[in-house]
Amino acid sequence: MNSSQAGPAAEAAWLSCCNQSGLLLEPSEGPRVVQTAVLGVLSLLVLCGVLFLGGGLLLRAQGLTALLAREWQGFHEAETGGSTGDDDS
């Protein structure tokens, strides 16, 4: 559409909504710095949470493994009659 066919209202609306200079508008650095800081803090929180929860689960798993080993040892001793030697006689 050329300017001879467009009315003044359409031309004003076009100029107000679009950047006619062809330059890309860069956002200011302030929000970007804040966004980076928030992302860094959240990443550290997630990392610490994973480490603490993973450590807790690891300790719980080790405790359950030790309990299972004691039960298995008790079952093995009851099956062999309480002998501690390796001979089956």
N, C-alpha and C positions, 0 to 999 in steps of 0.2 A: 504494500500500500504506500503510495507516495504522498507527499505533503499537500498536493493539490486536492486530493480526494478526502483527506482527513480534516475533521473540524477542529477548532481550537480546544474543545473539551477533551477530545480523544488524544490530541497531541500532548496536552498537559498531563493526562493520566499516564501516557506512555513514558514521559520524562520522569514522572514522580516514582514510578515503580521499577525502573531499570537503570542500571549504571551505563551511561552512554560513553564514558571515557574509555572503556575497554580495559581498564586496570582492575586487577583483582584486589579486593579489599582484604587486608590482613587483620586478623583480630589482635587486640592489644595483648601484650605479654603478661599482664597481671593475672588474668584468669588461668592462663596456661601454667604459670608457676604454681598457683594454688592447686590446680588439678593434678600436677605432677607430685606435689607434696602429699596430697590426700591419697593418691594411688600408691605411693611409697609406704605410707603408714599402714594402709590396709593390707598391702602385700606382706609387711612384717608381722602384722597381727595374724594373718592366715598361716604364715610359716611357723610362728611360735605355737599357734593352736595345734597344728599338725604334729609338731615335735612333742608337745606335752601330751596330747592324746595318744600318739603313737608310743611314747615312752610308757604311759600308763597301761596300755594294752600289752606291751611287751613284758612288763613286770607281772601282769596278771597271767599271761601265758606261761611264763617261767614258773610261777607258783602252781598253776594247774599241772604243768609237766612234772614238777617235783612231787606233787600229791599222787599223780598217776604212777610215777616210778615207785613210790613207797607202797602203794596198793599192789602193784605188780610183784614187787619183791616179797610182800607178805603172802600173796597167793602162791608164788613159786616155792617159798619155804614150807607152806602148808602142804603142798603137793608132794614134796620130796621128804616130808616127815621131819623137817627141821634140821637136817644134816647140812653142814656148810661145806663139805668136801666135794670134789668133783667126781668121785667114784659113785656108781649106781648100785653098789652091793648092799 
